Amino acid sequence: MIKRFLHRVWNSVTAVALAALVCAGVLALAVGAGALLGYPPIHLADLWLRGAAGSWYALSSSCADACPLLLTGLAAGVAFRAGVLNIGAQGQFLLGALVAVALSTRMMIFHQADLVIPTALIGGAVAGGLWGLVAQYLERYRSVPVVLSTILLNFVALYLAQAALQGPLQALGTAAAQSPEVAGKYWLPLFVPYTDFHIGIILALGLAVLLWVVQQHTTFGFETRVVGLNPGTAKAMKMPVTIRQFQIMFISGACAGLGGAIQLLGQVHFMTAHMGNYGYAGIAVALLGRLNPLGIILSALFFGFLDTGAFRAEESSLALPHDMANVIKAVVILVMLVLAGLSLRRARRAGRDTPMPPTPPTQESTL
Amino acid sequence: MTPSHNMFTFLSRQAVTAATPMILAGVGELVGELSGVINIGIEGTMLMGCIAAYTVTGVSGHGTVGLLAAIAAGMVMAVIFAAASVWGRADQIVAGTAMDLLGMGLSGMVWMMYQNWRENLGFSTALLHGSGFSPVPIPVLHDIAYLGPVLFDQYALCYITICLCVMTWWVLHRTRLGLIICALGDAPEACHAAGVRVRLGRSLCLLFAGASSGAAGAYLSIMQTHAFATNMTGGQGFVVLALVIFGRWKLPGLIGGCLFFGLINSLQQTLQTARYTSQNTALHALTHVPFQFFQMLPYLAAIMALAIMSRKAPGPRYINVPWPEAKT
């Protein structure tokens, strides 16, 4: 039992090691590209590293930036594992933040921090989950592919959030789509004073571990993985495929919504409709972590460090374009994908009888 | 001419103007999907087209050079995507998402560097001054009563798009090449047996898709607006994806969907202003509706249309199945 457990951990470790190798390569590439564009490479690397991890404060702001990425990464990872292609984490994230801001600036329950914070977090998660269920309903009963409906619903959520932020949730004395600031007593408490280490980070880490245990060690997790690999097999084994897909979609959306709520109460404290591209970046995070919740923790931390470092380099005299971080993310995804494809081919060459992830060309599963 | 007639002509013209880039990108996407590759990354490709067209036009002063640059940029994006998804066997949805991130990041980065560079040299980068395109009315045809202003008083790329649609339809339905393209997505084994190189064929289809998406980006930046803004495509690339399915992988259906979307979009823009000026009480009552609900309308319409129409949509059977297939 313990040996099998260790074996599982070892598998995760090798996956992470591969990812780390790719990251190191890409980072070297980024500094090289920076040098080509005329930024002094040593200075750039130094600035980047010190901005991301040079002090307790830098370290904490990297971790705080990794926190929403971890949750949207989990949202994508959990869903992709079960074959539910939820690209809608961005919209679910926004709605989670929206409900959290409503519950912490307009409808505070008894004005007690002990009640307001949990209800805001849970409300955000539920809102994200329900928004995800809309897409799954459209897939199951109206045969609209989840990939498309979630993308379109992202825009609907964006305009919904803007309408709310210029309507009932707007701050006094501003014309912009912006909510009032959340009162200080409803902020997520810090566990290291004078830094950005808020308890949302611990919550997210705990959730990742929990999801890993559920995915690897429960019947529910096993069934969702089978549903993801081959819905036909799952059906033949009398697994409740539809119910599992709906449940996974709710969990996935809830992760993203919780990410929005935590980002709002823990980090930014007031809401605009431009809360960053965390939803889309979450897909990259999940892939870099190879859809394994423990891997996703590390890849979210990596992306958090990347973003924070790039942000500091942008603020500095070097004025590095901040979008560089996005480019690096894209390159990471593409490299990881091709590596995964190549390892698949190598496995095929090694043994013809190795079971492969089946790709049945049926009408339902083509998208 | 009655005012309502005028309004109708105006709306139709706006719809065609707004639908042109979506049709252009959609034709490419359609060909790509028929050959068995779904490219979620057209949003990113269009953005690269936007920035390439804008910067090159700004530097060279010639809109045509900018358009060619946009096409080239789109093709480069297509090469990267084909390398990952067709030759590298990556999941097409995920690789496409990566292309979106790449396009968003790279276009924003290039834009910032271009601004720094040009403004240091003392040029303004806010607008193109005279080197962009403006609508080209076709001499005789634009005097026809309704069709004239709607179809024949558009940008040059709109006419090219019409020709491209006709040509693509003819190739797909009347030639051996079209048969091969459809077979690449429906029966790759048959293609392989007939001596057609499946992966090469798919790559070429993607190259065509990239070129047309790049041109669609150029339409947005150097024709419609004469400006660039980060993420200026605003999700049009994603909407195109939905519209290809909405049109059930048929060209006329796709064009109809794009025009429908364009019409709803121009309608909502007109309604947003008309509700304040109109004497009509029903219209005036709409002033209490937040304008974001109007902006939401096209996306809601797309979802509704998909929900109603997409039943039993017979797509290409081998979408997102890499070739050669993994044997179990």
Interface residues (C-beta under 8 A of the other chain):
Chain A: L37 L85 I87 L138 R142 S143 V144 P145 V147 L148 S149 I151 L152 L153 N154 F155 V156 Y159 L160 Q162 A163 Q166 G167 N277 Y280 A281 I283 A284 L287 A319 P321 H322 D323 M324 A325 N326 V327 I328 K329 A330 V331 I333 L334 L337 V338 A340 G341 L342 L344 R345 R348 R352 P355 M356 P357 P358 T359 P361 Q363 T366 L367
Chain B: I38 I40 I80 A83 A84 G88 R89 A90 D91 I93 V94 A95 T97 A98 M99 D100 L101 L102 M104 G105 L106 S107 G108 M109 M112 M113 N116 G235 F238 V239 L241 A242 I245 P290 Q292 F293 Q295 M296 Y299 L300 A302 I303 L306 A307 I308 S310 R311 K312 A313 P314 G315 P316 R317 Y318 I319 N320 V321 P322 E325 A326 K327 T328
